[in-house]
Amino acid sequence: IRGAAFYDTLHTIWRDFERDGDQRCEAMLGLEAIDPERALSEFVAMVDQTTDIEQMEDDQIEAAILAFLRHDHRAAIEPLRHLRERILGANLDPDEQKELADFLLEGINLLGAD
């Protein structure tokens, strides 16, 4: 990685919805490595802005949760709780809904939510 100047390039890759999901997750790891504070803030914003649950990219949410856990980023707890509430209120297949809600709850609990 070429350092801080590369952050914007990785950010463009991450936010390019035409790119492969794995490549976008790898870009998230690069963002986290270059500027963790900025990346975590952007990941929290992504979680907070995820409102179309049917189109939600759960691999991106998973990558964000893992980053939050690596950095003990407790500021993500409330946005994750709100996303979980949106998932529980969405019109999804019940099994998929339970799986997503349980996954978020696990992340929330691992972050040490009360």
C-alpha positions in Angstrom: 0.0 0.0 0.0 1.4 3.4 -1.0 0.2 5.2 2.1 -2.4 7.8 2.8 -2.5 9.0 -0.8 -3.9 5.6 -1.7 -6.9 5.9 0.7 -9.0 7.8 -1.9 -8.3 5.1 -4.6 -9.4 2.4 -2.2 -12.4 4.4 -1.2 -13.4 4.6 -4.8 -13.1 0.9 -5.2 -15.1 0.2 -2.0 -18.0 2.5 -3.1 -18.1 1.2 -6.7 -21.2 -1.0 -6.7 -20.2 -2.5 -10.1 -17.1 -4.2 -8.6 -16.9 -7.7 -7.2 -17.9 -7.9 -3.6 -14.7 -9.6 -2.6 -12.7 -6.8 -4.1 -14.7 -4.2 -2.3 -14.2 -6.0 1.0 -10.4 -6.1 0.3 -10.6 -2.4 -0.3 -12.2 -2.0 3.2 -9.3 -3.8 4.7 -6.9 -1.4 3.0 -8.9 1.6 4.2 -8.7 0.3 7.7 -4.9 -0.3 7.4 -4.2 3.1 6.1 -6.4 5.3 8.3 -8.3 3.2 10.9 -10.1 6.1 12.5 -11.4 7.5 9.2 -12.3 4.1 7.9 -14.2 3.1 11.0 -16.1 6.4 10.9 -17.1 5.7 7.2 -18.1 2.1 8.0 -20.3 3.4 10.8 -21.9 5.8 8.4 -22.5 2.9 5.9 -24.2 0.8 8.6 -26.3 3.8 9.6 -27.3 4.6 6.1 -28.3 1.1 5.2 -32.1 1.4 4.8 -32.9 -0.9 1.8 -32.6 -4.2 3.7 -33.6 -6.2 0.7 -30.6 -4.8 -1.2 -28.2 -4.8 1.8 -24.7 -6.1 1.0 -24.2 -8.3 4.0 -20.6 -9.0 3.1 -19.9 -5.3 3.5 -21.7 -5.2 6.8 -19.7 -8.3 8.0 -16.4 -6.7 7.0 -17.4 -3.5 8.9 -18.3 -5.5 12.0 -15.0 -7.4 11.9 -13.2 -4.0 11.7 -15.2 -2.7 14.6 -14.2 -5.7 16.6 -10.5 -5.5 15.8 -10.5 -1.9 17.0 -13.0 -2.3 19.9 -15.0 0.5 18.1 -18.0 0.8 20.5 -19.3 3.8 18.6 -20.7 1.2 16.2 -23.0 -0.4 18.7 -26.0 1.9 18.3 -25.9 2.0 14.5 -25.7 -1.8 14.5 -28.7 -2.0 16.9 -30.7 0.3 14.6 -29.7 -1.8 11.5 -30.9 -4.9 13.4 -34.2 -3.2 14.1 -34.6 -2.3 10.4 -33.8 -5.9 9.5 -36.4 -7.2 12.0 -39.0 -4.9 10.5 -38.2 -5.7 6.8 -40.1 -8.0 4.6 -37.6 -10.8 4.3 -37.7 -14.6 4.2 -38.0 -15.5 7.9 -34.9 -17.7 7.9 -32.8 -15.0 6.2 -34.2 -12.4 8.6 -33.3 -14.4 11.6 -29.8 -15.2 10.3 -29.0 -11.5 9.6 -30.5 -10.3 12.9 -28.6 -13.0 14.9 -25.4 -12.1 13.1 -25.7 -8.4 14.0 -26.6 -9.3 17.6 -23.5 -11.4 17.9 -21.4 -8.5 16.7 -23.1 -6.1 19.1 -22.6 -8.5 22.0 -18.9 -9.0 21.1 -18.4 -5.3 21.1 -19.5 -5.5 24.7 -22.9 -3.9 24.6 -24.7 -3.7 27.9 
